[in-house]
Amino acid sequence: MNISFIGAGNVASSLGNLFANSGHTVKYGTQNPNDGQLSISEACIFGEVVCFAIPYSAMEGVLTINKESLKGKIVVDITNAINIEDWSPLFLGEDSGGEQTARLLPESKVVKAFNTIFADVMKPEKQQFNGQKLTAFIASDDTEAAVKIKKLADEAGFSGFVVGGIKNARYLEAIAHLNIAVAMSGGGTDAGFTYFQRK
């Protein structure tokens, strides 16, 4: 697939490398493109799957401007609502960033995913803990889109796990806040969650 990342920071570049290593074509869109990068609007047009790895505070503006280009596409929201200064959470009450993205893009297939995984462990040699793969939690109201992102996550070396509709993005974002809190208290970012399920 053609996959775009809006943003080119550690998460975008690390996850993008995993997708590229899985055989997908990956391009990055930024506000001030360097060599090989696209503008944000070009990246929104290019990708069959468009992944947003930008600050939460920038999402509404970027999504609104590019709404038409994103119609019918899978849009992956990787963001977490945090204060940039200290990584502390911005509490959204009973709402979530993922649900906000879905409301802003009613004609897109919005998926919340990969926001619970640190960039430090988005590397082949760090994707397993004690033989278990890191879990990539996935929430979306579009079942087909969720399954496609699960396949993408599995190909990239994670264990994709669809947790239900986009309303569950609030729980994924809470997991991310917990992950960040543990990291900031001294645990570091070479860490992650593995979920197992006995049936």
VOKOLPA-393424 format. One line per 4 residues: their letters; for each residue x, y, z of C-alpha. Coordinates in steps of 0.2 Angstrom, whole numbers. Last residue first. Example, Ala and Ser with C-alpha at 12.3 -4.5 7.8 and 13.67 -1.06 7.14 Angstrom:
// residues 2
SA = 68,-5,36 | 62,-22,39
// end
This chain:
// residues 199
KRQF = -50,-93,126 | -34,-86,135 | -30,-68,130 | -13,-60,131
YTFG = -9,-42,130 | 9,-35,129 | 12,-17,134 | 28,-7,131
ADTG = 45,-2,137 | 62,5,132 | 54,22,135 | 61,25,153
GGSM = 55,18,170 | 61,34,179 | 45,43,184 | 43,49,166
AVAI = 42,32,159 | 29,26,171 | 18,42,167 | 21,40,148
NLHA = 14,22,149 | 0,27,160 | -5,41,148 | -4,29,133
IAEL = -15,17,142 | -27,31,145 | -26,35,126 | -31,17,122
YRAN = -45,18,134 | -52,34,126 | -50,26,109 | -63,14,115
KIGG = -76,26,108 | -69,22,91 | -77,5,91 | -70,-12,96
VVFG = -53,-18,104 | -44,-24,88 | -28,-32,93 | -12,-31,82
SFGA = 3,-41,88 | 17,-31,82 | 31,-36,69 | 27,-24,55
EDAL = 16,-37,46 | 6,-39,62 | 3,-20,63 | -2,-19,44
KKIK = -14,-34,46 | -22,-26,62 | -23,-10,51 | -32,-19,38
VAAE = -44,-27,51 | -48,-10,58 | -52,-3,41 | -64,-17,38
TDDS = -72,-15,55 | -75,4,53 | -80,10,70 | -62,10,75
AIFA = -50,5,89 | -34,-4,87 | -21,-9,101 | -4,-14,95
TLKQ = 2,-26,107 | 21,-29,109 | 26,-47,104 | 29,-60,117
GNFQ = 45,-70,118 | 50,-63,135 | 47,-45,128 | 47,-43,109
QKEP = 47,-28,98 | 64,-22,103 | 76,-30,89 | 63,-25,76
KMVD = 62,-7,81 | 46,2,86 | 52,0,104 | 60,17,106
AFIT = 46,25,96 | 35,22,111 | 19,11,108 | 2,16,116
NFAK = -2,28,101 | 0,14,88 | -19,14,84 | -35,24,83
VVKS = -44,21,67 | -54,34,56 | -62,28,40 | -65,45,32
EPLL = -82,53,28 | -86,59,45 | -69,67,47 | -70,80,61
RATQ = -81,68,71 | -69,54,69 | -54,65,74 | -63,70,90
EGGS = -67,52,94 | -49,48,92 | -44,62,103 | -55,56,117
DEGL = -71,61,125 | -77,57,143 | -67,70,150 | -53,76,138
FLPS = -39,77,151 | -23,84,144 | -10,72,151 | 7,77,157
WDEI = 21,75,144 | 31,89,153 | 32,104,141 | 22,96,126
NIAN = 6,95,137 | -2,79,132 | -17,73,121 | -10,58,112
TIDV = -9,56,94 | -8,40,83 | -24,44,73 | -24,32,58
VIKG = -35,39,44 | -41,25,31 | -47,34,16 | -64,38,10
KLSE = -63,56,11 | -45,62,16 | -42,74,2 | -58,83,6
KNIT = -54,85,25 | -37,92,22 | -39,109,30 | -50,103,44
LVGE = -38,89,48 | -23,100,49 | -32,113,60 | -40,100,72
MASY = -24,90,74 | -12,103,78 | -15,102,97 | -13,83,97
PIAF = 5,86,91 | 9,76,75 | 9,58,71 | -6,57,59
CVVE = -6,41,48 | -14,42,31 | -18,25,23 | -21,25,4
GFIC = -8,39,5 | -4,51,-9 | -17,64,-6 | -14,67,12
AESI = 4,67,9 | 2,81,-4 | -8,92,8 | 5,89,21
SLQG = 19,94,10 | 30,80,4 | 47,74,10 | 61,68,-1
DNPN = 72,83,2 | 65,93,16 | 47,98,18 | 42,113,29
QTGY = 25,109,36 | 28,90,34 | 22,75,24 | 31,59,25
KVTH = 31,45,12 | 30,26,14 | 28,13,0 | 24,-4,8
GSNA = 35,-19,8 | 36,-24,26 | 52,-15,28 | 43,1,23
FLNG = 30,-2,36 | 44,-5,49 | 53,11,43 | 37,21,44
LSSA = 35,16,62 | 52,23,67 | 50,38,56 | 33,43,62
VNGA = 36,39,80 | 53,48,80 | 47,64,71 | 42,65,52
GIFS = 24,72,54 | 9,67,43 | 14,50,38 | 8,43,22
INM = 6,25,17 | 4,18,-1 | 0,0,0
// end
